[in-house]
Each structure stands twice: as structure tokens, then as C-alpha cells.
Amino acid sequence: MSVKIRLARHGAKKRPFYRIVIADSESPRDGRFLEAIGTYNPLKEPAEVTLKTERVKYWMDKGALPTTTVKNLLKKEGLFASPA
């Protein structure tokens, strides 16, 4: 089982709201997940991101890989160090 940190889309049509979740890589985008660790609202100006930092660190230590978009959000929050 490969675990990913990714976005699950919620909200209405043309009004997206995302939950940042820990999910098996084979699960559907909005399907089953192990834990919700935050939210992302791209419609707010500036975009609003909330995270449970302890849980993000816990899952990354366990080997969970963030998707490209989540990796960018984590970098902005200072939770993902880019390799030098």
C-alpha cells in the first residue's frame, strides 16, 4: 500500500474547496482516505491553507509522499524542505 498526501475536492460546481488527506494511492480522488490533515480554499484572496502540522510530519516520517500540488502548498507553509 503506497500512501499519498493529496487533495480531495469538495464544494459546489465552479466553487472548489479541498481537503488535504492521507489516502492509499489506489483510492479514488474523493474516495476513501485514512485521515484528513487540513484544508485548502483557493477562492479566498490570498488562498487559505490550514494544516495539522504534527500529523503532516508524522505521515511524512512514515513514508507518505505528497502530490505535486500538495508539495507546493507544504513548501509555502514551510513544512517541506526542497533538496539543495
C-alpha positions in Angstrom: 0.0 0.0 0.0 1.5 3.3 -1.2 0.3 6.2 0.9 -0.1 9.7 -0.6 -0.8 13.2 0.8 -3.3 14.7 -1.7 -6.3 16.9 -2.3 -9.9 15.7 -2.2 -12.3 18.0 -3.9 -15.4 19.2 -2.2 -17.7 22.3 -2.6 -20.1 23.1 -5.4 -19.7 23.4 -9.2 -17.1 26.2 -10.0 -16.6 26.8 -6.2 -13.9 24.3 -5.3 -12.8 23.6 -1.7 -10.3 20.9 -1.0 -9.4 18.7 2.0 -5.8 17.7 2.4 -6.0 13.9 3.1 -3.8 10.9 3.6 -5.0 8.2 1.2 -3.9 5.0 -0.5 -2.6 5.8 -3.9 -5.1 3.4 -5.5 -8.2 5.0 -3.9 -10.4 7.4 -6.0 -9.6 11.2 -5.6 -12.7 11.9 -3.5 -13.0 8.4 -2.1 -11.8 6.6 1.0 -8.9 8.2 3.0 -7.1 7.4 6.2 -7.0 10.8 7.8 -7.9 14.4 6.9 -5.0 16.7 7.9 -6.0 20.1 6.5 -8.0 22.2 4.1 -7.2 24.4 1.1 -9.5 27.1 -0.2 -8.2 28.6 -3.5 -11.1 31.1 -3.8 -10.0 33.2 -0.8 -7.6 36.0 -1.6 -4.9 35.0 -0.6 -5.6 31.3 -0.8 -6.3 29.8 2.6 -4.4 26.8 3.8 -4.9 25.1 7.2 -2.8 22.1 8.3 -2.3 19.9 11.3 1.5 20.2 11.3 2.2 17.4 13.7 0.2 15.0 11.6 1.9 16.1 8.4 5.3 15.4 9.9 4.1 12.1 11.3 2.8 10.8 8.0 5.9 12.1 6.0 8.1 10.3 8.5 6.0 7.1 7.9 6.8 7.5 4.1 3.7 9.2 2.7 4.5 11.1 -0.5 2.8 14.4 -1.3 1.5 15.1 -4.7 3.0 18.0 -6.7 0.3 20.4 -5.7 0.4 19.4 -2.0 4.2 19.6 -2.1 3.9 23.3 -3.3 1.4 24.0 -0.5 3.7 22.5 2.1 6.6 24.5 0.8 4.6 27.7 1.2 3.8 26.7 4.8 7.5 25.8 5.5 6.8 22.1 6.1 8.6 20.7 3.0 12.3 21.4 2.5 13.4 21.4 -1.1 16.6 19.5 -1.8 19.6 21.8 -2.2 
